[in-house]
Amino acid sequence: MIVRPSTPQDVGALAAIYGHHVLHGFGTFEEVPPSAEDMAARRLAIIERGLPHLVAEEAGQVLGFAYAGPFRPRAAYRYTVEDSVYIAPDALGRGVGKAVLTGVLDACEAFGVRQVVAVIGDSQNAGSIGLHTSLGFKPAGVGEGFGWKHGRWVDIVWMQKALNGGASTAPDAAGLTLGGA
């Protein structure tokens, strides 16, 4: 298995993997799978900010992907990103998530990010919670019943990981450009 930056040629696989989780899981609160064109636009929006959008591949097949996007649009959040990780259903439990998310975290650290936030759909999502815990994320809270999907209320679990000293020191004066208005 290799971890590499995603390419435009990967968007069909990205859409298929994500679409599966939209239709069958609680890791995302979307209810209608986005098209490959939508996934291409989302991918480009991440890459244009200089943030990582990575895939794990084996024998030419994309097994999963992960990326980091801005946490919120306000400028004060510019040192914080939110990670996302989605794995093909037949590749779950094979270390794909850990490999691709580790790559994202390494890239975020090199970029100067101070906090990475995971907003995990479903407090029963042991796989994602376990993955994030194994990579040093700490619990930051639970929002009970934040979404209604597949006929039930679904919680969200916040976790966070500090990078580059986290909140222990002031950031570089030059700053990052992740935030907006």
N, C-alpha and C positions, 0 to 999 in steps of 0.2 A: 504494500500500500504506500502510495506517495501522497503528500499534501502539497498543493500548489495553488497559485492564484487562479481564480475562476476565469474563464474566457467566454466570449460571446457564444462559442459553440456548445457551452455547457447549459445554456438556459433551458433547453428542452428537458434535460435531466433534473435541473433545479425545480422547474414547474411540476414535474411528475412527483418528485419526492415531497415537495411542500404540499401539493394537492392531496396526496395521500393523507397527510397529517390534518389538513383542513377538513377532509371528509370523515376521517375515522378517529381523530384524537382530540385532545384538549390543550395541546402545547401552543396552539394559536387560537384566537377567538374569531378568526375569519371563518365564514360559513360557505363561501363560494370560492373555489380554487381560482387563483389568478392565471391568466394566460401566459404563455411563454413570452409574449411581448411585454406584459406587465412585469414579469420577473426580470426581463432585460433592462427595463427602465429602473427598477428598484436596485439592481446590481450596479448599474451605471451611477446612480445617485450616491452609493457608498464609495465607489472607486474614485469618483470626482472629488471627494473630500480627502482623499489620500488614505482612507481607512481600509483595513483588510477585508477581503471577500474571498474565502478559500474553499477549495473542494478537496475531498479525499477520493483518490482514484485507485482502482486496482484492475489490471488487465484491460485498460481502456474504458472501464465503467465507473461512473461517478457513484460513490457509495453514500455520500453525505456532503453537507456544506455548513459553513459557519461564517459569520461576519460580525463586525461591530459597527453600530450606527450611533449618531448623536442621541444622547439620552432625552434631552428636551431642547427646544429651539432657542431658549434665552441664552444670552452670552455668558452669564455666570455659570452655566452648566458645561462650558466648553472643555473642561478637563475630565468629563464623565461620559462614558459610552455605555450603550446597552448591547449585550451580545445576543445572538440568535444562533441556534444549532438545530439542524434537521438531518435525520439519517434515514436512508432507504429502509423500508420495513424488513427486507431480507438481510440487512447488514447490522441490525441491532445486536448489541451484546458482543461485538467483535473489536471494540476499542476504537472504532471510527470516530465517535464523538470526542473522545479524549484527544486523539491525534489532531483533529482539525481545530478544536477549541484551543488546544495548547498553542498551535500556530497563530491563532488570532490574538491570544494573550501576549505572546512574544512580540508580535507586530505592534500591538497597542503600547507595550512598555517602551519599545524603541521610538514610538511616535511621541512619547511624553505624557500619555494618559495617566491620570491619578486614581480614578475609580472606574471599575467595570461593574455594571449592574446587570443581573439576570432577573427577568420578570417571567417566571415560570408558570405556565397555565396548568392548573390543577394541583392541589396540595397532595394528591395521591400519585403524582408523577414521580415515582421513586427513581426512575432512570435518570431524568434530568437533574433532580435534586442530588442524587448520588454522584453524578458526573461533576457538577459544580462543587460539591463538597470535596471531592477527591482532588480538585485543582485549587483548593484553598479559599473558596468562597465561604462567607459566613452568613448565617440567617440575618435578614434585616426586617422581616415582618411578613404577615399574611393578610391579604385582603379577602375577607370571607364573602362568597357569593357575588363576585364582581361581574360575572358573565353567565348567560343562560345559553347552553349549547347541548345538543343531543338529549334534550328533555330533562336536564338537571342544572342546578346552580353550580357554578365552577369557581373555585378560589383561584387567587394568584399568590404565588410565593415570591417574595423579593429576597435576593441574595446579593452580596457585593464582595468585591475583592479589591484591595488597595494595591496600586502599582506605584513605583517611583517615590516611595515614602508616603503615599496617600495624603492625608490631611495633616501630617506631622510638620510640614514646612510649607512656606509660600511657593507657588509655582514660578517658573521662569517668567520674567517680566515680558518677554516677547509673546508668550502665550500660544495657545492653539487656536485654530479657526473653525472649531466644530460647531459652536453656537451661532445663533442668529441675532434677532432683534432684542 
